[in-house]
Amino acid sequence: MILKVATESKILQEVYQEDEDIPPLGVRIFYKSKEGLKGGILWGYDTKNPKDTTKSLVYKENIPVVNQNFIEAIKDAGEYYLYPPYTLLAKLLPDILFKTTTKNLKLKVEDKDFTDKTFKKILRLLKKRNLSLKEAYKKYKKDTIDFYIQKGFLEVEDSEEPILKLQDITHKAALNELFKRLDINIVSGDYQKALPDIVRGDFQSLVVVPSKHMFEMFENIIDNAIFLKSPETPQEAKRCYYSAMNDDGTFITTPFGLTLPFYNLQNIILIDDMYTEGYKSKKEPYLDFRRLAYYVAKHYGAKLYLASETLSINDYFLYKEKKAKHLHIDLELPKIQVVEKKEKDFLIDNKTIELIKEHLDKKILFYVNKSGYSYAYCKKCQALDTCVYCESYTTYFKSLNTIKCTKCKKVNQEGVCSRCGSPLITFGAGLEQYKEYITSTFGNRENFYFESQEKNETYDVVFGFLLENMLFAPELSAREIYHHKLWSLASKAKELFVIETAQTDKYALESLLKNNQFIFLEDELQRRSLNNEPPFTKAISIEMDSNIYKLYEELSEEEFFYISKPRYFYEKGQKRFKLLIKVKSKANIKRLGQILKKYKDYKLHIGIETFL
């Protein structure tokens, strides 16, 4: 019999097994290869009628990794993203679960005349128990251990495991065996007020946050919550998985929590996910955790909640199409004042200066939508400097006396234009320049806070600068992100929110001033409908080498809704190409997958716009 295994190298390999008994789908196995002992995940068989007798995939020491519900969710996600399911599974599970082999120290030669005290300690310890190489390096000096190995007194060997190791586990059966139609609920505005009622009861609820930095916020919202971060050691993994198998209550986790083997899961709640990069995997294969949460909830029979201060266009479209319920809890907004900046030569408008003077003793946040001191500008090219690795605009950091790209972190060592080699000068303003100006005017005050990234804190007064930069970003959702940022910053101010801007979005600003998000949402949804943009179509991005022109010609003969011409960009200094496709049906996506099988070295990003 041939077993197909997704190994830690994330490549499908075949392992031969002579036993007559067919191991169940989704178990952890160990096998020997040319490189030594390896571990992997059993994903399928070459037989027609495998005996699927288990509901869990397991790891060493009977630690369940995922259960059958998650395996089914991965199959759905694999079909949607045009990736083999085992590739996604290997990508999502924490790396620690793929580290199956350990290197142990073994006594090679015992010299009775050897008088080294450290070696005698190691000898006594080895007679009592196994000692891993990693532990030995920590317990004793690395140079000392390496010396004993080189002299032939010690040797390193892999821990012995059988060729195939199957482990049975017993745990509570899932209560939601029967599939039912997915119940999607959208909670917007002051969603924190609704959470305690949603998770109350003798069952399991999973609250997924963008990062563990939000854990502290939920300590005051949900009583007796269980906080689990992605495990870094086998001991941490064991605690996470056993807790999911046995404990009723509310689990607060990062997206890692979607892989846990819950037995009584009733609710999955995504917190503010549409505007956070943390919910999108940055390495290939690209994966949006919102889509995964949708599939996980479907197979558990759990309710899916999408919670955010502001409704996204996609969520609003779901509600309009009667595919989701919606609960809106009005936010208590502070007084809002808009300062139209007329003089471009002045960093801060005089009216804004007067408002700062009126609130000098208050706790104030100065939020600037640009990090660093300024952009880097080339007079000769009459253009902003761009990164040679990713073509993003570079930023000058005065505090570091460095020009670097804030996207890929590449540093411009020479400080010259990437196009012509001329010296660069400052252009525009960033956080450092605003801080320098404000502290020189009002002094370095303890009640002044300067940020270019939001934190989970509240302030008496919030000043927002350069928010209009978001409107010019080359993104489909630029207006939507701007709208969300306005509301997010306003909710952090207790008394006053001041927006200093050279340009505004009429409907986004009006929705904030009137505390009515639907003013903006209706306008944006109508605009996208006229342009046939998501959520009325699905956007798919393909990145690859110059073979993209052959792909473009082939795609042009198909009945796709829209195909853009390829354009080049730079990734880590290498020239790459990108094109955009819009589709309206699942059949088009499957056809695209068939076409792409002919090509190699491509990246595929399927934009997740709605649960259609």
C-alpha positions in Angstrom: 0.0 0.0 0.0 1.2 3.6 -0.7 0.5 6.3 1.8 0.5 9.9 0.6 2.2 12.2 3.2 2.5 15.9 3.6 5.9 16.2 5.2 7.6 19.1 7.0 9.1 20.1 3.7 5.4 20.7 2.7 5.9 18.4 -0.4 3.7 15.4 -1.1 5.7 12.2 -0.7 4.9 8.6 -1.0 5.7 6.1 1.8 5.3 2.3 1.4 3.8 0.3 4.2 3.5 -3.5 4.2 0.9 -3.9 7.0 -2.5 -5.1 6.0 -4.3 -2.7 8.3 -5.1 0.6 6.6 -4.4 3.5 9.0 -7.1 6.1 9.2 -7.1 9.4 7.4 -5.5 12.3 9.2 -3.1 10.7 11.6 0.5 11.7 12.4 3.1 9.2 11.1 6.8 8.7 11.2 8.9 7.1 8.5 12.5 6.6 7.5 14.0 8.4 4.5 17.5 9.0 3.1 17.9 12.0 5.4 16.9 10.0 8.4 13.7 9.8 10.4 10.9 12.1 9.2 7.4 12.9 10.4 4.4 13.8 8.3 0.6 14.0 8.1 -1.4 11.2 6.5 -3.6 12.8 3.9 -4.9 10.1 1.5 -4.6 6.6 0.1 -4.2 4.9 -3.2 -6.9 2.4 -2.1 -10.5 2.7 -3.1 -12.2 2.0 0.3 -10.0 3.2 3.2 -11.3 2.5 6.7 -11.7 5.9 8.1 -12.0 5.0 11.8 -10.8 8.2 13.5 -11.9 11.8 13.7 -8.6 13.3 14.7 -5.1 13.9 13.4 -2.5 13.3 16.1 1.0 14.2 17.1 3.5 12.7 19.6 2.2 12.0 23.1 -1.4 11.8 21.9 -1.7 15.6 21.3 -4.5 16.1 18.8 -3.5 18.5 16.0 -6.8 19.0 14.2 -10.1 17.1 14.0 -12.1 16.1 11.0 -14.1 19.3 10.9 -10.9 21.2 10.2 -9.7 18.7 7.6 -13.0 19.2 5.8 -12.6 23.0 6.0 -9.0 22.7 4.6 -10.4 20.7 1.6 -12.9 23.5 0.9 -10.2 26.2 1.2 -7.9 24.2 -1.0 -10.5 24.1 -3.7 -11.3 27.8 -3.4 -7.6 28.9 -3.5 -6.6 26.3 -6.2 -4.0 24.8 -3.9 -3.6 21.2 -2.8 -5.3 20.9 0.7 -2.1 19.3 2.2 -0.2 22.4 1.3 -2.6 24.6 3.2 -2.6 22.2 6.2 1.2 22.2 6.4 1.2 26.0 6.2 -1.4 26.6 8.9 -0.2 24.3 11.6 2.4 25.8 13.9 6.0 24.9 12.9 6.6 23.2 16.3 4.2 20.4 15.2 6.4 19.5 12.3 9.6 19.0 14.4 9.4 15.3 15.1 13.0 14.2 15.4 15.3 15.1 18.3 19.1 14.7 18.3 20.3 13.0 21.5 23.8 12.6 22.9 25.2 9.1 23.3 28.3 7.8 25.0 30.7 6.5 22.3 33.8 5.8 24.4 34.1 5.6 28.2 37.7 6.2 29.3 38.1 5.3 33.0 41.2 7.3 33.2 39.5 10.5 31.9 39.6 13.0 34.8 37.5 15.8 33.3 34.9 16.8 35.9 32.4 18.1 33.4 32.6 14.9 31.3 32.0 12.8 34.4 28.8 14.8 35.2 27.6 14.2 31.6 28.4 10.5 32.0 26.4 10.2 35.2 23.5 12.0 33.6 23.5 9.8 30.4 23.3 6.7 32.6 20.1 8.0 34.1 18.2 9.4 31.1 18.4 10.7 27.5 20.1 14.0 27.0 19.2 16.0 23.8 21.9 18.0 22.1 20.0 21.2 22.5 19.6 20.6 26.3 23.4 19.7 26.5 24.3 23.0 24.8 22.1 24.9 27.4 23.3 23.0 30.4 27.0 23.0 29.5 29.1 25.2 27.1 28.6 24.5 23.4 32.4 24.4 22.8 32.8 21.8 25.6 30.2 19.5 24.1 31.6 19.9 20.6 35.1 19.1 22.0 33.9 15.8 23.4 32.2 14.9 20.1 35.3 15.8 18.1 37.5 13.7 20.4 35.2 10.7 20.0 33.9 10.4 23.6 30.3 11.4 22.6 28.3 11.1 19.5 25.0 12.5 18.2 22.1 10.2 17.1 18.5 10.8 16.1 15.9 9.5 18.6 14.6 6.1 17.5 11.0 5.9 16.3 9.2 3.1 14.4 8.8 3.4 10.6 5.1 4.0 11.1 3.6 5.1 14.3 -0.2 5.4 14.7 -1.7 6.7 17.9 -5.3 6.5 19.0 -6.9 9.1 21.1 -10.2 9.3 23.0 -11.9 12.6 23.6 -15.4 14.0 23.6 -17.4 13.7 20.4 -18.5 16.9 18.6 -22.0 17.9 19.4 -22.6 19.4 16.0 -22.5 16.3 13.9 -25.3 17.3 11.5 -24.6 20.0 9.0 -26.9 23.0 9.1 -27.0 26.2 7.0 -24.3 28.6 8.2 -25.6 31.4 10.4 -23.7 34.6 9.7 -24.1 37.6 12.1 -22.6 41.0 11.7 -22.1 43.2 14.8 -20.9 46.8 14.1 -20.4 49.9 16.2 -19.8 49.3 19.9 -19.6 45.5 19.4 -17.9 45.0 22.8 -21.3 45.4 24.5 -22.7 42.5 22.6 -19.9 40.0 23.2 -20.7 38.9 26.8 -24.2 37.8 25.8 -23.0 35.9 22.7 -20.4 33.8 24.5 -22.5 33.1 27.7 -23.4 29.4 28.2 -22.0 25.9 28.7 -20.3 25.6 25.3 -17.2 26.8 23.5 -16.7 30.1 21.8 -13.7 31.2 19.8 -12.8 34.9 19.6 -10.1 35.5 16.9 -8.2 38.8 17.2 -5.5 40.1 14.7 -2.7 39.9 17.3 -2.0 38.9 20.9 -1.6 42.6 21.7 -5.4 42.8 21.9 -5.6 40.1 24.7 -5.4 42.7 27.4 -8.5 44.5 26.0 -10.7 41.3 26.3 -9.7 40.6 29.9 -12.1 43.4 30.9 -14.9 42.3 28.5 -15.2 38.5 28.9 -15.0 36.9 32.3 -12.8 33.8 32.8 -11.6 33.8 29.1 -8.9 31.3 28.1 -6.1 33.0 26.3 -4.0 30.9 23.9 -1.1 32.1 21.8 0.5 30.2 19.0 2.7 27.5 20.6 6.4 27.7 20.4 7.2 24.5 22.3 5.6 21.0 22.5 4.6 21.8 26.0 2.7 24.9 24.9 1.1 22.9 22.1 -0.1 20.2 24.5 -1.7 22.8 26.7 -3.5 24.5 23.8 -4.9 21.3 22.3 -5.9 19.6 25.5 -7.7 22.8 26.5 -9.6 22.9 23.3 -10.6 19.2 23.8 -11.8 19.5 27.3 -12.6 23.0 28.5 -16.0 24.8 28.0 -15.7 28.6 27.8 -14.5 31.4 25.6 -11.1 31.1 23.9 -9.3 34.3 22.9 -6.7 33.5 20.2 -4.9 34.8 17.1 -5.9 33.1 13.8 -3.9 30.0 15.0 -7.0 29.2 17.1 -8.9 28.1 13.9 -6.8 25.0 13.8 -7.6 23.8 17.4 -9.6 20.6 17.8 -12.7 21.9 19.6 -15.4 19.4 20.7 -18.3 21.8 21.5 -17.8 24.9 19.4 -20.9 27.1 19.1 -19.5 30.5 18.0 -16.6 31.8 16.0 -16.2 35.6 16.3 -13.7 37.5 14.1 -12.7 40.9 15.6 -12.1 43.8 13.2 -10.5 41.6 10.6 -11.2 43.3 7.3 -8.7 46.1 7.9 -5.8 44.1 9.4 -2.9 42.6 7.5 -2.5 40.0 10.3 -5.5 38.2 9.0 -3.8 37.6 5.6 -0.9 35.2 5.3 2.0 37.0 3.8 3.8 33.9 2.4 2.7 31.7 -0.4 0.2 30.2 -0.6 -1.8 33.4 0.1 -4.7 32.7 2.4 -7.3 35.0 4.0 -8.3 33.7 7.4 -11.8 35.1 7.1 -12.5 32.6 4.3 -11.0 29.8 6.4 -13.2 30.8 9.4 -16.2 30.6 7.2 -15.4 27.0 6.2 -14.5 26.0 9.8 -17.8 27.4 11.1 -19.7 25.6 8.4 -18.3 22.2 9.3 -18.6 22.6 13.0 -22.2 23.9 12.6 -21.1 27.0 14.6 -22.4 30.5 14.2 -20.0 33.0 12.6 -19.9 36.6 13.9 -18.1 39.4 12.2 -17.5 42.2 14.7 -16.0 45.6 13.9 -16.5 49.3 14.8 -17.4 50.0 11.1 -19.2 47.9 8.6 -17.1 46.8 5.7 -18.5 47.0 2.1 -18.5 43.2 1.9 -20.4 42.8 5.2 -22.9 45.5 4.2 -23.4 43.7 0.9 -24.0 40.4 2.7 -26.7 42.1 4.9 -28.3 43.8 1.8 -28.5 40.4 0.1 -30.1 38.9 3.2 -27.3 36.4 3.6 -26.4 37.7 7.1 -28.1 39.3 10.1 -26.9 42.7 11.3 -26.8 44.3 14.8 -25.6 47.8 15.0 -24.8 49.4 18.4 -24.2 53.2 18.1 -20.8 54.4 19.2 -20.6 57.4 21.5 -18.5 59.8 19.4 -16.8 62.9 20.8 -17.1 66.4 19.4 -15.6 66.4 15.9 -13.9 69.4 14.3 -12.6 69.6 10.7 -9.7 72.0 9.9 -9.3 72.6 6.2 -5.6 73.2 5.6 -5.3 76.0 3.1 -1.6 77.1 3.3 0.6 74.2 2.1 3.8 76.0 3.2 2.8 75.7 6.9 3.2 72.2 8.5 0.2 72.8 10.9 -2.7 75.2 10.3 -3.0 78.1 12.8 -6.5 77.0 13.7 -5.1 73.6 14.8 -2.4 75.4 16.8 -5.1 77.3 18.7 -7.0 74.1 19.4 -3.8 72.5 20.8 -3.3 75.5 23.1 -6.9 75.2 24.4 -6.2 71.6 25.5 -2.6 71.7 26.6 -3.3 69.9 29.9 -5.3 67.1 28.3 -4.0 63.7 27.3 -3.5 64.2 23.5 -2.7 61.8 20.7 -1.1 63.2 17.6 -1.7 60.6 14.9 0.2 61.1 11.6 -0.5 58.9 8.7 3.2 58.8 7.6 6.1 57.3 9.5 9.6 58.8 9.5 10.6 62.4 8.9 9.6 62.7 5.2 9.7 61.2 1.8 12.9 61.1 -0.2 12.8 63.3 -3.3 15.1 63.6 -6.4 15.2 67.1 -7.9 16.8 65.8 -11.2 14.0 63.2 -11.8 11.4 65.5 -10.2 9.9 62.4 -8.5 9.9 60.6 -5.2 12.6 58.0 -4.7 11.4 54.4 -5.0 12.8 51.2 -3.5 14.8 49.0 -5.9 13.4 45.9 -4.3 9.6 46.5 -4.3 9.1 50.0 -5.9 7.4 51.5 -2.9 8.3 55.1 -2.0 11.2 55.3 0.4 11.2 57.2 3.7 13.8 59.4 5.4 14.2 58.7 9.1 16.0 61.7 10.7 16.4 59.9 14.0 18.4 57.2 12.3 19.8 59.4 9.5 18.7 56.6 7.1 16.6 56.3 4.0 14.7 53.0 3.8 11.6 51.3 2.5 8.9 50.9 5.2 7.4 48.0 3.2 10.3 45.6 2.7 12.7 47.3 5.1 15.5 47.6 2.5 17.9 50.5 3.4 19.2 52.9 0.8 22.8 52.9 2.0 24.2 55.5 -0.4 21.3 58.0 0.1 21.0 58.7 -3.7 18.2 58.4 -6.2 17.6 54.8 -7.3 17.0 56.0 -10.9 19.8 58.5 -11.7 22.1 58.4 -8.6 21.6 62.1 -7.7 21.5 63.2 -4.0 18.1 63.0 -2.4 16.3 65.7 -0.4 13.4 65.7 2.0 9.8 66.1 0.6 6.6 66.3 2.6 6.3 65.5 6.3 6.0 62.5 8.5 5.6 61.7 12.2 9.1 62.7 13.2 8.7 66.1 11.6 5.4 66.8 13.2 6.8 65.7 16.6 9.8 68.0 16.1 7.6 71.0 15.3 5.0 70.4 18.1 7.6 69.8 20.8 9.6 72.9 19.7 6.4 74.9 20.0 4.8 73.5 23.2 7.7 71.7 24.8 8.3 68.0 25.5 5.2 67.2 27.5 4.4 63.9 29.2 0.7 64.2 28.1 1.6 64.3 24.4 1.6 61.0 22.5 2.8 60.6 18.9 2.0 57.6 16.7 1.7 56.5 13.1 0.1 53.2 14.1 -2.9 52.8 16.3 -2.8 51.4 19.8 -5.6 50.1 22.0 -5.7 53.2 24.2 -8.0 56.1 24.7 -7.2 59.8 24.9 -9.0 63.1 25.8 -8.2 64.7 22.5 -7.0 63.1 19.2 -5.5 65.1 16.3 -5.4 63.3 12.9 -2.9 64.5 10.2 -2.4 63.4 6.6 -5.3 61.0 6.6 -6.1 62.1 3.1 -3.0 60.1 1.9 -5.2 57.0 2.2 -7.5 58.2 -0.5 -4.7 58.2 -3.1 -3.5 54.7 -2.3 -3.6 52.4 -5.4 -6.1 50.1 -3.8 -9.7 49.1 -4.5 -10.6 49.7 -0.9 -8.8 53.1 -0.5 -12.1 55.0 0.3 -13.2 52.2 2.7 -10.0 52.2 4.6 -10.1 56.0 4.9 -13.7 55.7 6.3 -12.7 53.1 8.8 -9.7 55.1 10.0 -11.8 58.2 10.6 -14.2 56.2 12.9 -11.4 54.2 14.6 -9.5 57.4 15.6 -12.7 59.2 16.6 -13.6 56.3 19.0 -10.2 56.8 20.8 -11.1 60.4 21.7 -13.2 61.1 24.8 -13.8 64.8 24.3 -12.6 66.0 20.9 -11.4 64.6 17.5 -9.7 67.1 15.2 -9.1 66.2 11.5 -6.6 68.5 9.8 -6.8 67.8 6.1 -6.2 69.3 2.6 -8.8 67.0 1.0 -11.7 64.9 2.3 -14.1 62.3 1.1 -17.5 64.0 1.3 -19.6 60.9 2.2 -17.0 59.3 4.6 -16.8 62.6 6.5 -20.5 63.2 6.5 -21.2 59.7 7.9 -18.9 60.4 10.8 -20.3 63.9 11.5 -23.9 62.5 11.5 -22.9 59.2 13.3 -24.4 57.3 10.4 -22.2 54.8 8.7 -24.8 53.9 6.0 -24.3 57.3 4.3 -20.9 56.2 3.1 -21.7 52.5 2.7 -24.6 53.2 0.3 -22.5 55.6 -1.9 -19.5 53.2 -2.1 -21.7 50.2 -2.9 -23.4 52.1 -5.7 -20.0 53.2 -7.1 -18.7 49.6 -7.1 -21.8 48.3 -8.7 -21.4 50.8 -11.6 -17.8 49.8 -12.1 -18.4 46.0 -11.7 -15.9 45.9 -8.8 -16.0 43.5 -5.8 -18.2 42.4 -4.1 -20.1 42.2 -7.4 -17.1 40.4 -9.0 -14.2 38.5 -7.5 -10.7 39.9 -8.1 -7.8 37.5 -8.7 -4.2 38.7 -9.0 -1.5 36.5 -10.7 2.3 37.2 -10.3 5.0 35.4 -12.3 7.9 35.9 -14.6 7.9 37.0 -18.3 5.8 33.9 -19.2 2.9 36.0 -18.0 2.5 37.3 -21.6 1.8 33.7 -22.8 -0.7 33.3 -20.0 -2.3 36.7 -20.9 -2.8 35.5 -24.5 -4.3 32.3 -23.4 -6.6 33.9 -20.9 -7.8 36.5 -23.5 -9.4 33.6 -25.4 -11.4 32.6 -22.4 -14.7 34.1 -21.3 -13.4 35.9 -18.2 -15.2 39.1 -17.2 -12.1 41.3 -17.2 -8.3 40.8 -17.7 -5.8 43.6 -17.3 -2.6 43.8 -19.4 0.5 42.6 -17.5 2.6 45.2 -15.8 6.1 44.8 -14.2 7.2 45.4 -10.6 10.2 44.5 -8.5 10.3 41.9 -5.8 13.6 41.6 -3.9 15.4 43.2 -6.8 14.0 40.8 -9.4 11.7 41.9 -12.2 8.3 40.3 -12.0 4.9 40.8 -13.7 1.4 41.0 -12.5 -2.1 40.9 -14.0 -5.6 41.2 -12.6 -8.6 39.1 -13.5 -12.3 39.7 -12.5 -14.6 36.7 -12.5 -18.3 36.3 -11.7 -18.7 32.5 -11.3 -16.9 29.6 -9.6 -16.7 27.9 -13.0 -14.3 30.6 -14.1 -12.1 30.1 -11.1 -11.9 26.3 -11.7 -11.1 27.0 -15.4 -8.3 29.3 -14.3 -6.8 26.6 -12.1 -6.8 24.2 -15.1 -4.9 26.8 -17.2 -2.3 27.5 -14.5 -1.2 23.9 -14.3 0.9 24.5 -17.3 2.9 27.2 -15.6 5.4 27.3 -12.7 6.7 29.9 -10.2 3.5 31.9 -10.0 1.7 33.5 -7.0 -2.0 33.5 -6.9 -4.1 35.9 -4.8 -7.8 35.4 -4.8 -9.5 38.4 -3.3 -12.0 37.5 -0.7 -14.9 39.8 -1.0 -18.1 38.0 0.0 -19.3 34.5 1.1 -21.1 33.8 -2.1 
